[in-house]
Amino acid sequence: MTKTRSKAIRKPRLLITTQDRAILAAMIGSVPTSAAAMLLEDELDRAVMVDETSDTRPFCRIGSWVTYEDHSSGQIREIRLVLPGDADIDKRWVSILSLVGASLLGLAAGAEFGWIDDKGRPHRLKVLDVVNSHDAHAS
């Protein structure tokens, strides 16, 4: 008898600061249910909490500039993850309550995250670089 293995998709490790977690937890409870809010809520439940001053490598958080590759289109984009009220497509500021924002939050460079949209299309993003404005004191 041979064993068969199903290939499970392993989710990447997520990090979140205690401050970002508090902001996001309060926000999720006050927004209408959307695919992005549900994705964000699921991901927050499994994220590893770190202190603001933690000596971890840079990861995507509120205020981060993120360079990522969209595997479905092959495009490379640079965006800043922001709160919904600060989102501005002309500045490339993307809300953490968008599907792209929610999927990138908590990831470090090299990590990939995928999801299926409500039309059944798969999406997969890979983080290429993260610059935290908190660390660089840039805005």
ABEGO torsion letter per residue (X at the ends): XBBBBBBBBBBBBBBBBAAAAAAAAAAAAABBBBAAAAAAAAAAAABBBBBAABBBBBBBBBGBBBBBBBAAAGBBBBBBBBBAAABBAAAGBBBAABAAAAAABGBBBGBBBBBBBAAGBBBBBBBABBBBAAAAGBX
